[in-house]
Amino acid sequence: MKTILMSLILLGISNIAFSSEEINKEKAAHIDALMALKLEELAEVEIKLDDTFDVFDGLLRRQTVKVASGVKQDASNAPAITTVITDQDIEAMGARTLTEVLESVPNLHISYDFFNYAPMYVMRGVYSNFNPQILIMINGLPIKDLHSGNPNTRGINFPVHSVQRIEIIRGPGSALYGADALAGAINIIIKTAEELKETEIGARTGSFDTHGGWVVHGSKLQGVDVAAMVNYSSENGHNELIIQDYQSALDQRFKTNASHAPSKPSLGRDTLDIRLDISKISEKTGTWRMQASQHQVFNAGTGAGPAQAIDQVGENKVDIKDLVLSWQSPSLGKSWLLGAELAFTDRFWTSHDMQLYPNGAFGGQYPIGFNASAGIAEQDLRFNFNSTYKGFENHVVRMGTGYFHGDQHEVWQKTNWLYPPQNPPLPYGGQLVDISDTPFIFQSEETRKNHYIFLQDAWHFKDNWELTLGGRFDSYSDFGETFNLRGALVWQIKNNLTAKVLYGEAFRAPSFQELYNVYNPLALGNRGLKPETFKTWELAFDWRPHQTLHTGLNFYVFDWKDAIAFLSPTNTLGSETQQGGLVARTAQNMGETIKGHGVELEMRWKVNARSSLLFNYALQRVKQSSVDWGNYPQQDAYVRWDWLFYPDWYLNTQLNWISDRERPFGDPRQKLKGYAALDLTVRHKNIKNSQWNFAFGVKNLLNQSMFEPSPGPDQAGVIRIPNDLPLAGRSLFAEIRYKF
C-alpha cells in the first residue's frame, strides 16, 4: 500500500512539471489504473478509503461563493479574490472564536486595540487605530455600530460553533455592500436547519479560566425548518503583563505611585449568544425566513484601559438584538428572481465605573480616580430589495435599492472631571455627576439616513470570457453622496486555470465618534469630515495543476485617500482643545494619499488519502509620502497540516508567522518584533457513525512572546504603553461534543 501511495504522490508532483496534453492523458490513465488497484487493496485495511476521502476531498472541493457578486458561482471564476472557510476547516483548527478562524485568511492579520483588546482586522496592511476599514456581516447583515463604525462589540468573542461557512473578499466591496467594505468584506453564514438536521451539545474548558458550552438544533416541524442555537462562554484573560502604562509616566512627573503597572490587562468577559432561524420553502410563494438573535457581553474588562492606563474596576456590557425577515421569490418564468429583506437591530453598550486614571492620579487631584460611566443606545432599520434577471442572452443582471436609518437615540454619561457649573460648585475628583442631556456630554445624539441603488451586469461575451461591471450610488444625510464602481474581466484559460483583472472602488463612512465627539478628553469629532476612499487594481491567477492541488497567485495596488485619524497639534492638520485640563486630538482627513501594493500566494494540497496541507504567504508595502505606514506586518505566512494518523484520530498543526512591523512616522521606538505561533489540536471522531467528538489542544505551543503595537506618542510626546500590548502565552483547551 505504501508503494502505491508513494507512486500516486510522485505521479501527482511530476504531472505539474509537464505541459504536454499527450503526456498528461497518459499519466491520467496511469493514475486511474493505480487508483482502481488502490481501491482493491485498501478495502481490507482498517482505515476505510471512503471515510478518509470524505475528510480530505472536501478540502479540495470546488467552492461556490455568493459574497463576490450576490450570485452563487464557482470561486475560481468569481469577479473578486475570495477565500472560503468551511465548518470543516473551523473544526479542524480547534477554533473557538471568529478571531481564531480569520488568522488563516491570506493577508489578513488580527491585531488588537488597547481599549477592550478589541480585535482589529488588518487586511493588506490597511491599519488604523479604530480599524473600521473592513465590513463584517452575518448572513449578509452588517454588524458594525454607529458609534465606532466597526464590529468590535461582537467581534471580540463571536462564537463559531454554529457557523456553516465564512466567505471573504480581499479588496474593495462598496459597489455591492456600500460603506466600509474598503479593504475587504467578510460574510459569516450561520447553519440552517437543513445543514444541522440534528441536535449537538458541546462543552469546552481551558487555560485562563476559560469555559463554555453550546447547544445547536435543527429539525423540520410541519414543513417548517427550525434551527436554534445557544452559546455561552466565560474567560478571565491571559496572564501576560503590561510593564508600564500612561499612569507610570504621570507618576514620574508628579512623584506619585498610583499606577497599577506592571499588571495584566483586564480581559475577563462573559458572552451569551442566542439564535433562532425559521424558514418555509414553497414552490408557489418562494422562501420565507425569519432570523432572530441576541448577543450579550457582560462583566467585560477594559483591556489596557480607555486612556492606556490600566483600569482594574471598569466593566463593559453589550446587548444586541437582531430581527431579520427575508423573502426570495420562486423563479418567475426562466428570467426573474426577486428578493427582499427587512432588518431591525437594537444595540446597547455601556461602560460602568471606568477609571481613565487610577486613584491618586495627577498628583492626588483625583483621590478616587479620574472616572466615568457612559453608555450609548442605537437602533438600526434596514430595507433592501434586489432582483436578478437572466432574460438577456449571455447576461446576468442584478439590480437593487435599499434604505438605512440609524438612530443613536440615547447617550448618557457620569464623570468627576467635567460637568456643568453646580451651585454650590463641586470640585474635580469627587463623586460622579450625571451630565446626560447637557451640552457637556461626550457625544451628541444623532441619526444617519442612507438611500442607495446598485446595478451589476455579468456578460459572458465569449467562450471562457466574462466581463462584470457594476456600480452603486449612496446618499447619506450627514456627509453627502458617493458613487463606487467595480469591473472584473475573467478569462478561463483552461478548465484548471483562470486569470482575472479586477478594479474596485470603495468608501468608508465617518463614524459618529469621528463626527460628533464633543467634550471628550481623549478624542474630538469633526463634522466637516469627508468619507475615506479606496481604489484597487488586482491581477489574479487560479490554477489547479492536479486534482489534489489548488493554487492561487494575486498581485494588487491601491490608493487610499482622505484617511481619517485623530491628530495632535504636532500634525499639520491637527488641532487641540482643552478638556478638563487635558489636550484632546481631533479627527481629520489626512491630506496625502496612502499607497499600497503586494502579492499573495496560496496553496491547498491533498498530500494523500490521510493528510492535507494548506499554505499561504503575503508580502505587502503601504506608504504615505514614501514613509512606511507602520504597525502592519510586511510579510505573513500561515501553514496548516491535517493528518489522519490513526483510525478516527486527527492531528491539526497550525503555524502563523508574522514578520517585524515598522513603526509609523513620529514613533521613535525600534520596530516591533514578529512572532511565530504554533498550535496543535488532536481530535477524535468517526465522521459516519459516532455521536461523540472530542478534542484537546494547545495554543502557542512554544510559548512565544507575542505583542501587537500600542499607539505612538501622544500630543505631549509620551508613548503611553511603551512596551506594546502583550498577547497570550501557551494555553491548553479540551472540548467535547455529542450529537443525537
N, C-alpha and C positions, 0 to 999 in steps of 0.2 A: 504494500500500500504506500509506503514512504517513497518508493521508486516512482510510482505513478504520480504522487503529489508533486515530487520534485520535477518530474517531466512536464507536468502541466504548468508549473510556475516558470520554468525555463523557457518553455514554448511561448508563454504569455509575454515574457520580457523580450524574447527575440523577435516576436511579432511586431513590437514597436519599432524595431530598428530597420525594417524593410518596408518599402512603399509599393512594391510591385503587386498588382492585383492578382497575378497568377500565383505568386508565392503565397500571398495571403489566403487565397482559396485553398491551396494545398494544405496549408497549416490548419485552416479551419476544419477541413475534413479530418486531418490527423487528430485534432483536439476532440472532435465529435466521437471518433473511434475510441480514443482513450477514455473519454467521459463514459461511454457505454460500458467499457471494461471496468472502469472505476465503480460504476453503479453496482455491477455484479459482485465485485469484491467487498464493497462496503456494506452490502446487505447483511453480512454476517457479523460485522463488528458492533460493539456496544453503542457507539455514537451513531445515531441514525442520520443519514445524509440529508433527508428532507428536513429534519429538525435544524441542523446547522445551516442549511440554505435559508430556512425561514429567518434565522437570526441575521446572517450577514449579507444575503442577497438584498434584503430590504434597504440596507445602507447604500446600495448602488442603484436601486430602482430609480428610473427617471421620475423626477419630481415635477408636479404641477404647482404653479403659483397663481394667485389672484392679485397679490399686492402690486404687481408691476403694471397692470393695465386695467384692473377691475374685471377682467375676464379670465377664467381658468385657462392656462396654456402651459406647454412644456417650458420648464425653467430655462432650458438651453436656448430657446427661441424667444423668450420674453424680452420686451423692449426696455430692459434695465439689468443691472448687475444685481443678482439676488442670491440669497442664502436661505436654505430651508433647514430648520431643526425639528426633528420629529419627536414624538413621545418616547420612541425607542432610544434616540440619542440622549434625551434628558435622563431616562432611567439608567442608561449605561454610565453616564457621568457621576451618578450619585448626587445630582444637584438637588438642592432644597429650595432655592430662590431664583428669581429671574436674573439677578446679577451673576450668580454662579454659572448660569447657562450661557449668557451672552459673551463671556470671555472667550468662547470658542469661535466666535464670528471673525472672519478675516478683517483686520484693520479696524476693529472696534475694541477700544480699551476702556475698562471701568476704573475711573478714578473716584475720589471722594471729596466732598465739601467738608470744611471744618464744622459747620453747623449741622448737627444731627448725624454727621458722617453720611449724608445723603449721597447716593451714587450719582456719578457724572459720566454720561455715555459719550466718550470721546471718539467720534468717527472721523477717520482720515486726518487726524491731527487738529480737528476743529475744537479747540479747548476754550472754555470761558468759565468764570467763577460760578455762575449760576446754571450753566450748561442747558439751555433750552433749545439748542440747535438741532435736536433730533426729535421726531414725532413718534410717540409710542401709543398704540391703540390696543384695545381689547375687543375682538370681534368687530373691528372697524370703527370703534368709538374712541376718540382721543381721550386720554386720561390726564391731560395737563390741567393745571388750575390757572385762574386769572391772576392771582397774586404774584407768583414767581414765574409762571409760564412753562414750568417743567413738570414732569410726572413724579417728583420725589415723594409726594405724600403717599403714593402707593408703591413706588419702585424700590423703596428701602427693603421691604421684606415680602414682596409679592410671591405667593406660593405657586409651585408649578406642577403639583400632583394631578391637577385636573386639565392640564394643557395638552391639547392634541398635536399642535404644531405651532411653530413660530416662523413667520415669513419676514425677511429683511430685505429692504432696498438699500444699497450703498450708493449714495448720490442723491440729487435733488428729487423731491416728490411733490412740490407745490402745485404743479399742473394737474395733479389728481386730488391731493389731500389738503391743499391750502396752506395756511400758516404753519411754520415751524418744522416742516419736512425739509430742512435746509441741507444738512449733511447726510440725512438718511431718514428712513421710516421703518418702524417695526410693528407688525401686527401679530398679536397673541391670539390664537384661535383656541377656544375652550371646547372640550369634548362635549358632544351631544349624546342624547340617549342611544342613538343608533351606534355610536362608537363605543359606548360603555357597555350596554347590554347586560350588565350585572351590577353587583354591589362589591365595593372594595373598602376595607377598613385598613388603616395603617398607623404606625407609631414610629417615632424617631427620637433618639436621645444622643447627646454628645457633649463635648467639652464646653466650657464656659456656661454651664447650667442651661444648655440648650435642650429643649424637649418640645414635643408637639405630637399632634395626631390629626387624622383626617378620615372622612367618610365620603365616598362618591357613589352615586347610584344612578342607573339608567334603566328604564323599562318603558313598555307601551301599555297604556291604560285606555281601553275602549277606543282604540285608534288614534290616541294622542301620545306623542313621545314626551316623556318626562325625564329630565336629568336634574339631580340635586347634589350639591357639594357643600361640605363644611370643613374648614381647615383652621386649626388653632396652633399657634407656636409661641414659645417664650424663650428668651435668651438674656444673658447677663452681660454680654460683650467680652471681648478679648482682654488680656492682661498686659499687653504691651504699653509702655509708659510714654507720656509726653513729658520730656525732661524740663522744658521751660515754656511758659506761656506769656501772654502780654502782661499779666499782673507781676510776673517775675521782673520785667523791665521797670514797671512802676514802683516795685519795692526798692529797686536800686535807687531810683530817683527820689523817693520820699523816705528812704531809710526805714522801711517797714518790712513785715514778714507776713503778708496777707495771702500770698499765692498758695494754691493747693498743689502746684507742681513741685517735684515730679509726681505724676498721678496718671492712672489710666483714663482715657476718655470715657464719658458717660454714655454707654451704648446699650444699656438694657432696654428691652421693649417686649410687649405682648401684642400679638396680632390675631385677629379673628376675621375670617373671610367666609361669607355665606353666599351661595349662588343657586338660583332656580331657573331652569330653562324648559319652556313648554312650547311644543310646536305641533302643527297639524298640516299634513300634506294632502291636497286634494287635486285631482285632475281637472276639476271644474273651477275651483276658486283659487288655486295656487297654494303657496306655502305661507302659513301664518306662524309667527314666532313671538313669544314674549320672554324676555330675559330680565330678571330682577337680581340685584346683588347688593350686599352691604360689606364694606371693608372698614374695619376698625383697627386703629393702632392706639395703644394706651400704655401708661407707665413708661413712656419712651424718654430716654435721656437726650441731652442736647449736644452730644458729641464732644467737641473741644470747646464748646461754649459759643454763644451768639456773638461775642466780641473777641473771640480767640483767647479768652481767659477761662480756665476750667470751671465749670458750673456743676456742683455736686448735688444741687437740690431741685433745679428746674425740671419740669416734666412737660412733654408734648402729648397731645391727644388728637387723633384724626378720626373722623366719622364720615364716610362717603356712601351714599345710596344712589344706585342707578336703576332706571327702569327704561327698557328699550322695547318698542313694538315695531315689528317689521313685517313686510308683505312682499312676496315675489309672485308675479303672475304666472299662470301656466303659459305655455307657448301660444302666442296669438298668431295663428297660421304658422308659417315657417320663418317669419321675419322678425317679429317683435317679441321682446321680453321686457317687462316693466318691473320696477321695484320702488318701494317707499319705506322710509324709516322715521320714526319719531322717538326721540330720546330725551329723558329728563334726568339731571344729576343734582343732588343736594349734597353740598360739601361743607364740612365744618372743621376748622383747625384751630387749636388753642394751645398756648404755652403758659403754664402756671408757675409762678414763683421763680422765674428766670433770674439768675444773678449774672448780669453782664460783667460785673466785677464783684469780688467777694467781700466778706465782712472786713471793715477797716480800710477799704480802698481809698485812694487819693489822700494819703496821709492821715487817715482817720475821719475824713469828712463824711464818709458813709459807713457808720459803725455796723449797720445791719446789711450792708452791701448796696451796690448800685443796681436796683432791682426793677423788674417789670413783669406784669402779666398781660397777655394780649390774645386776641382771637379774631378770626375772620370767618364769616359765613357767606357762602356763594350758592347760587342756583343757576344752572345752565339749561337751556331748552334748545334742542336741535331738531331740524326737519330737513330731510333731503329726498328728492325724487330723481330717479335715473331710469334710463331706457337704453336698450341695446337693439340695434336694427341691422339685419343681415340681408335686406332685400336688394341691395346693390351688388352686382356681380364682383366677387373678389374683395369686397369691403366688409368690415365690421365697424359700425359707427356707434359710439357711446356718447350720450349727452345727459345733462342733468342740471339741476338747480337746487339751491338749499338756503336755509336761513338759520342763524345762530343768535341767541340772545343770552348774554351773560350778565348776571346781576350780583355784584358784591354788595349785598344789602345790609350787612352788619359788620362794623369794625368796632371793637371795644379795647380799652387799654387802661391799665392802672400802673402808675410809676411813682417813684420817690425822687425823681431827678428833673421832672418837667411837668408843670401843671399851671393852670391859670391862677392869677393872684387870689389869695384867700384873705378873709378878714376874720380873725387876725391872720397875718401871713404865716405859712408853715415853712420851716427850714428844709433845705435839701437834706436827703439822707435819712429821713424819718420813715413813718409807715407809708404804705402805698395809698395813693389818692386816685380815685376814678376820674379820668379825663375823657371818657367816652362822650360822644355828641358835643364836643367842644372843638374850636379851631386848632387845638393843640394836639389832636390825635395824630399818631404816626403815619396814618394813611387815610385818605378820604374814601367815602363810599361812592362807588362809580358803577356804571353799566357799559357794556360793549355790545354793539349790534353788527352783524356781518351778513351781507347778502352775496351770493356767488352763483356763477353759471359756468359750466365747462362743456367742452366738445372735444372729442377724440376720434380719429379715423385710422384704422389699421388696414392698409391697402396691400393686398397680395398681388403686386403688379406683374410679376413674372415668376416662373418656376423657381422655387428656392429663394425668392427675394420678397421681403416685406418692409414697407415703409409705414411707420406710425408717427402721426403728427397730432398734437393736441395743445390746448390752451385753457386757462382758467382765469376768469375775471372776478376779483374780490373787491367789495366796497365795505369799508369799516367806518363806524360812526365816530371813532376817536382819532384816527390818523390818516384817513383818506383811502385812495384806491390803488390797486396794484394788479398787474396782468403778467402771467407767467406762462412761458412756452416750453414745450418739450418736442424732441424729434428723435427717432430711432430708425436706423437702417440696418436690417438684419439679413445676413446672407448665409444660408445653409449650404456651405461649400460641398460637403458630403453628408451622409447620414450621421456621421460621428464627429463632424467638425462644423462649427458655426462661428462666424465673425460678426461683430456689432460695432457700429459707430453711433454714439449717443450724445445728445445735447440736452441739457436741462437747466431751467431757471427755478429759483425758489426764493422765499422771503420768510423772515421771522417777525412776528408782531411784537412790539414792545410790551413787556409785562406791566401789570399795574404797579408793582413796586418801582419799576423804572420810570413810569409816568407820574405816579401820584404819591410817592413817599413825601411827607412834608416834615413834621417835627420828629426827625429820626436822627439819633446821634451817630449812626453808622453809615447811612446812605440816603441821599436825597434824590427825588424824582425830577423829571424834566418833561413838561407837557409838550415841548416842541420836538420830541424825538421823531425820527423817520424810521421805518422798518429796515432791518438788515436785508441785504440782497445777496444772491449767490448764483453764479453761473459756472457750469461744469461741462467740459468735453471729455468723453471717455472712448477708449478703444478696447474691446474685449474679445477674447477667444475662448471658446468652449470646445474641448477636444476629448473624445473617448477613444483612445488608441486601441483599447481592448475592452471586451465586455466586463472585465473586472477592474478597469481603471478609468477614473474620471478626473480630468484636469481642467484648470481654468487659469488664464493669464489676462490681467487687466492693467491698463495704463490710464491715468487721468490727470487733468489740470483743472484748477478752479480759481476764480476771482471772488473774493468776499469783501463786500463794500458796506460802509456805514455800520460796522460792528459796534455794538453798544457796550460800554464799560462804565463803571463808576470811577471817575478820575479825580485825582487830587489836585491842589493848586500848582504842583510842580509840572503838571501836564499843560500843554499849550491850550487845550480845550477845557481844562478843569476849572472849577470854582470852589469856593469854600463858604460855609455858613456855620456860624457858631450855634450849637445846640447844647444847652446845659453845660457850657464851659468846654465842650469838645468841638472838634472840627470834623464835619461830615463831607464825604465825597459826593459828587453829583453825577448822575447818569448823562452821558454824552455819546453822540455818534462820532466814531473815530474817523479822521479825515483820510488817512492813507489806505489804499486798497491792500488787502492781505491776499497774498498769492500762495497757492499750494500745488504740489504735484506729487505723484507717487506711482508705485507699481505693486500689484497684489498677485501672489501665486498661491494656488490651492490645488490640493490633490486628495482623492479618496480612492483607496486601493483595497480590494478584497484579496488579501495575500493568498489565502487558500480557504478551504471549507470551514476552517476553525479560527480564522483571525482576520482582522480588518485594520487598516491604517489610515488615519486622517491627518493631513498636514496642511498648514497654511503659513505664509510669510508675507509681511508687508514692509515696504520701505517708503517713507514719506518725508517731505520737507514743507514747512509752512513758514513764510517770511512776510514781514512788513518792512518796507524800505530797506531791503537786503539784510535785515536783522531777524534772527530766528524768533518765531512767535513764542516758543518756550512752553514748558510744562507737559508736552505730549511726548510719547516715545517715538523717536525717529525710525526705529525698527521694532517689530514684534513678531513673534512666531508662536505657533501652537501645534502640538503633536498629541495625537490620541491613538492609543493602540488597544483594541478589543480582542480578547483571546478566550476561546472556549478551551480551557486547559484540562478539564475533566468533565465527564457527562453531567450536564446541568450546572456546572460551575463556571463562572465568567470572571475574568480579571480585566479591569479597565485601568489603564495608566494614562495620565494626562500630564503634559509639561507645558506650562505657559511662561514664555520668556519675554521680558520687557527690557528694552535697552535703556542706557542712560538717557536722562532728559535734561536738555538745556534749560537754563533759567531765562525768563523773559527780560526784556530790556529794563534796566534800572535795578535789577535784583543782583546784588554782588556775591551771592553765595556760589560755591562750587556747584557744578552740575550734579543733579540728583542721580545716585547710582541706580542701576537697573537691578533686576532680580529674576530668578527662575523658580517658579513654584511647581513642585511635583506632587501630584495627588494619585492615590491608589484606591480603587474600590473593588471589593470581591462580592459577587452576588450569586446566590443560588436560586434557581427556578427551573421548572420544566415548562417550556412555553406552550405545550399542548395539553397537559393533563393536570399538572399540580395546581392546587389552590393557594399554596404558600409561596412566598417570595421574601427572602431576607438578604440583607447586605450589611457589610461593615466596611469601614474605610478610614483613611487618614488624609487630611488636607495639609499641604505644606510639609510633606514628609521630612524634608531635610532641615526644617525649622529655619528657613531663610529669614533674614531681617529685611522686611519689605516696607517701603514708605511711598506715600503719594505726596505731591507738592502742597505745601501751605502757601498762602498768598505772600507776595513780596512786600517791600517796605510800604508803610502807610505814609500819610502826608507829613509826618514828623520824621520820616526816615527809619522808623522802627519796624523790624520784622517781628511780628507778634509771636509766632511759633517758629523759632529759627531752625529747629531740628526736624521739621516736617511732620506729617501725620503717619503714625505707625499703623501697620496692618497686622492681622492676627498671625501668631506663630503656629506651631504644629497643633493640630486638633484632631480628635477622633470622633467618629459617629457610628451608630448602629441603627438599622431600620428593619421593620418587619411589615409585611402586607399579607392580607388574606382576602381571597375573592370567593363569593358564593352567589 
